[in-house]
């Protein structure tokens, strides 16, 4: 590992430090697992103070590009999907995206994930998916827990699909869309039961390695969710705005 550095003569030097290190991570000069120099050495390399270096490193840590396995060790990291999804989720909240916009995309991503999962699932992954479904069945009287388990079930299917691009694309959409279930459920008393049925069908299709049936039931599931949104008259409402207003 050979990180390059050069003196900086610009305002907001901490941002320039973060950008230079980020560029070298993205171009492969330094790779996940590589240890970065300490703050003093980095300050000398970039011609700035330690406090400026510290701010730049904080930004990289916030972006998930570096991590501290120990207080004294700083390493290049592989950003986690949940970190990336959270940033995209926040952007969508600020943009006031609606149920309609989220559903239109989920209608494509969720069936694709289920189809790929039916082709790729291992026995261990199936067991994990089955356990999430069992927990969901047991949580029918707990709406908040049901929403968390529903989200986890869909995220697990995406993980099983082994398609990282799909996982990155769908995760923030699903996080925001499924949280809106708390506003749909009061208007559709049968929603939780229908959710369990749909999950059971998707799970069975994945278990039987049937991509087309998995895709079919995942699509039916998302279409059914949309019918609930329509009954609640939330089509063009913003899920998080509704939740905050509750």
C-alpha positions as CSV (number, residue, x, y, z in Angstrom):
1,X,0.0,0.0,0.0
2,X,1.5,3.4,-1.0
3,X,-0.8,6.3,-0.3
4,X,0.2,9.5,-2.1
5,X,0.0,12.9,-0.6
6,X,0.8,16.5,-1.5
7,X,0.5,19.9,0.2
8,X,-2.8,21.7,-0.2
9,X,-3.4,25.4,-0.8
10,X,-7.1,25.7,-0.8
11,X,-10.0,26.5,1.6
12,X,-11.7,23.6,3.3
13,X,-8.5,21.5,3.2
14,X,-10.2,18.7,5.1
15,X,-12.5,18.1,2.1
16,X,-9.6,18.0,-0.2
17,X,-7.9,15.4,2.0
18,X,-11.0,13.3,1.9
19,X,-11.4,13.7,-1.8
20,X,-7.7,12.7,-2.5
21,X,-7.9,9.6,-0.3
22,X,-11.3,8.7,-1.8
23,X,-9.9,9.0,-5.3
24,X,-7.1,6.6,-4.4
25,X,-9.5,4.1,-2.9
26,X,-11.7,4.2,-6.0
27,X,-8.9,3.9,-8.5
28,X,-7.4,0.9,-6.5
29,X,-4.2,2.6,-5.3
30,X,-5.3,1.6,-1.8
31,X,-7.8,-1.2,-1.2
32,X,-10.1,-2.4,1.6
33,X,-8.0,-3.7,4.4
34,X,-5.0,-1.5,3.7
35,X,-3.9,0.4,6.8
36,X,-3.7,4.2,6.5
37,X,-0.9,6.3,8.1
38,X,-1.5,8.0,11.4
39,X,-2.8,11.5,11.7
40,X,0.7,13.0,12.3
41,X,2.1,11.3,9.2
42,X,-1.0,12.3,7.1
43,X,-0.6,15.9,8.3
44,X,3.0,16.0,7.1
45,X,2.0,14.3,3.7
46,X,-0.7,16.9,3.0
47,X,1.0,19.9,4.6
48,X,-1.9,20.6,7.0
49,X,-2.6,20.4,10.8
50,X,-3.7,17.2,12.5
51,X,-7.1,18.7,13.3
52,X,-7.6,19.3,9.5
53,X,-6.6,15.6,8.9
54,X,-9.0,14.5,11.6
55,X,-11.9,16.3,9.9
56,X,-11.1,14.7,6.6
57,X,-11.0,11.3,8.2
58,X,-14.3,11.8,9.9
59,X,-15.9,12.5,6.5
60,X,-14.4,9.3,5.1
61,X,-15.6,7.3,8.1
62,X,-19.1,8.9,7.7
63,X,-19.1,7.8,4.0
64,X,-18.1,4.2,5.0
65,X,-14.8,4.4,3.1
66,X,-12.5,4.0,6.2
67,X,-13.0,2.4,9.5
68,X,-11.2,1.9,12.9
69,X,-11.0,-1.8,13.9
70,X,-9.1,-0.4,16.9
71,X,-8.8,3.2,18.3
72,X,-5.3,3.4,16.9
73,X,-5.8,1.7,13.6
74,X,-7.4,3.2,10.5
75,X,-8.2,1.0,7.5
76,X,-9.7,1.4,4.1
77,X,-13.2,-0.2,4.3
78,X,-15.8,-1.6,2.0
79,X,-19.0,0.5,2.4
80,X,-21.9,-1.5,3.7
81,X,-25.2,-1.6,1.8
82,X,-27.1,-0.3,4.9
83,X,-24.8,2.8,5.1
84,X,-25.2,3.6,1.4
85,X,-29.0,2.9,1.6
86,X,-29.4,5.3,4.5
87,X,-27.9,8.2,2.6
88,X,-30.1,7.5,-0.4
89,X,-33.1,7.1,1.9
90,X,-32.4,10.5,3.5
91,X,-32.2,12.1,0.0
92,X,-35.5,10.6,-0.9
93,X,-37.1,12.0,2.3
94,X,-35.8,15.4,1.5
95,X,-37.1,15.2,-2.1
96,X,-40.6,14.2,-0.7
97,X,-40.9,11.2,-2.9
98,X,-44.4,9.7,-2.9
99,X,-45.8,6.2,-2.4
100,X,-46.6,6.1,-6.2
101,X,-42.9,6.8,-7.1
102,X,-41.6,4.2,-4.7
103,X,-44.2,1.6,-5.7
104,X,-43.4,2.0,-9.4
105,X,-39.8,1.0,-8.9
106,X,-40.5,-1.6,-6.2
107,X,-42.8,-3.3,-8.7
108,X,-39.7,-4.1,-10.8
109,X,-37.0,-4.6,-8.2
110,X,-38.8,-6.9,-5.7
111,X,-39.9,-9.5,-8.4
112,X,-36.4,-9.5,-9.9
113,X,-34.9,-10.1,-6.5
114,X,-37.2,-13.0,-5.7
115,X,-36.6,-14.6,-9.1
116,X,-32.8,-14.4,-8.7
117,X,-33.1,-15.7,-5.1
118,X,-34.9,-18.8,-6.4
119,X,-31.9,-19.5,-8.6
120,X,-29.2,-18.7,-6.0
121,X,-30.4,-19.6,-2.5
122,X,-28.4,-21.9,-0.4
123,X,-29.9,-24.2,2.2
124,X,-28.6,-22.0,5.0
125,X,-30.0,-18.9,3.4
126,X,-33.4,-20.6,3.0
127,X,-33.3,-21.4,6.7
128,X,-32.7,-17.8,7.5
129,X,-35.6,-16.7,5.3
130,X,-37.9,-19.3,6.9
131,X,-36.9,-18.0,10.3
132,X,-37.9,-14.5,9.4
133,X,-41.2,-15.7,8.1
134,X,-41.9,-17.7,11.3
135,X,-41.2,-14.5,13.3
136,X,-43.5,-12.5,11.1
137,X,-46.3,-15.1,11.6
138,X,-45.8,-14.8,15.4
139,X,-45.8,-11.0,15.3
140,X,-49.2,-10.4,13.8
141,X,-50.4,-8.5,16.9
142,X,-47.3,-6.2,16.8
143,X,-47.5,-3.8,13.8
144,X,-44.1,-2.2,14.4
145,X,-42.3,-5.5,14.7
146,X,-44.2,-6.8,11.6
147,X,-43.0,-3.9,9.6
148,X,-39.4,-4.5,10.6
149,X,-39.7,-8.2,9.8
150,X,-41.3,-7.5,6.5
151,X,-38.5,-5.2,5.6
152,X,-35.9,-7.7,6.7
153,X,-37.6,-10.5,4.7
154,X,-37.4,-8.5,1.5
155,X,-33.8,-7.4,2.2
156,X,-32.8,-11.0,2.8
157,X,-34.3,-12.0,-0.5
158,X,-32.2,-9.3,-2.2
159,X,-29.1,-10.5,-0.4
160,X,-29.8,-14.0,-1.5
161,X,-30.1,-12.8,-5.1
162,X,-26.3,-12.2,-5.1
163,X,-26.7,-9.1,-7.2
164,X,-25.1,-6.2,-5.4
165,X,-26.3,-3.6,-7.9
166,X,-29.9,-4.7,-7.3
167,X,-29.3,-4.7,-3.5
168,X,-27.9,-1.2,-3.6
169,X,-30.7,0.1,-5.9
170,X,-33.7,-1.4,-4.0
171,X,-32.7,-1.0,-0.4
172,X,-33.5,2.7,0.2
173,X,-36.7,2.4,-1.8
174,X,-37.9,-0.6,0.2
175,X,-36.9,1.0,3.5
176,X,-39.0,4.0,2.8
177,X,-41.9,2.2,1.1
178,X,-42.4,-0.5,3.8
179,X,-42.2,2.0,6.6
180,X,-45.3,3.6,5.1
181,X,-47.2,0.4,5.9
182,X,-48.1,1.9,9.3
183,X,-50.3,4.4,7.4
184,X,-51.9,1.7,5.2
185,X,-52.7,-1.0,7.8
186,X,-55.4,0.9,9.7
187,X,-57.4,1.3,6.5
188,X,-56.9,-2.4,5.4
189,X,-57.5,-4.7,8.4
190,X,-56.6,-7.8,6.3
191,X,-53.2,-6.3,5.2
192,X,-51.1,-8.2,7.7
193,X,-52.7,-11.6,6.9
194,X,-52.4,-11.0,3.2
195,X,-48.7,-10.1,3.7
196,X,-48.1,-13.4,5.5
197,X,-49.8,-15.4,2.7
198,X,-47.7,-13.6,0.0
199,X,-44.5,-14.2,1.9
200,X,-45.3,-17.8,2.3
201,X,-45.9,-18.2,-1.4
202,X,-42.6,-16.4,-2.3
203,X,-40.7,-18.5,0.2
204,X,-42.2,-21.7,-1.2
205,X,-41.3,-20.7,-4.7
206,X,-37.7,-20.0,-3.7
207,X,-37.6,-23.3,-1.8
208,X,-38.6,-25.1,-4.9
209,X,-36.2,-23.2,-7.1
210,X,-39.0,-21.8,-9.2
211,X,-37.9,-18.3,-10.4
212,X,-41.1,-17.6,-12.4
213,X,-43.4,-18.4,-9.5
214,X,-41.2,-16.4,-7.1
215,X,-41.4,-13.4,-9.5
216,X,-45.1,-13.8,-9.9
217,X,-45.9,-13.8,-6.2
218,X,-43.5,-11.0,-5.4
219,X,-45.2,-8.9,-8.0
220,X,-48.6,-9.8,-6.6
221,X,-47.4,-8.9,-3.2
222,X,-46.3,-5.4,-4.3
223,X,-49.5,-4.9,-6.3
224,X,-51.5,-5.8,-3.3
225,X,-49.6,-3.3,-1.2
226,X,-50.5,-0.7,-3.8
227,X,-54.2,-1.5,-3.5
228,X,-53.9,-0.9,0.2
229,X,-52.2,2.5,-0.5
230,X,-55.1,3.3,-2.8
231,X,-57.7,2.3,-0.2
232,X,-56.0,4.6,2.2
233,X,-55.9,7.4,-0.4
234,X,-52.1,7.8,0.0
235,X,-51.0,7.4,-3.6
236,X,-49.3,10.8,-3.9
237,X,-48.5,11.3,-0.3
238,X,-44.9,11.1,1.1
239,X,-44.5,8.1,3.5
240,X,-42.2,9.8,6.0
241,X,-44.3,13.0,6.0
242,X,-47.3,11.0,7.0
243,X,-45.4,9.1,9.7
244,X,-44.0,12.4,11.1
245,X,-47.5,13.8,11.2
246,X,-48.9,10.9,13.1
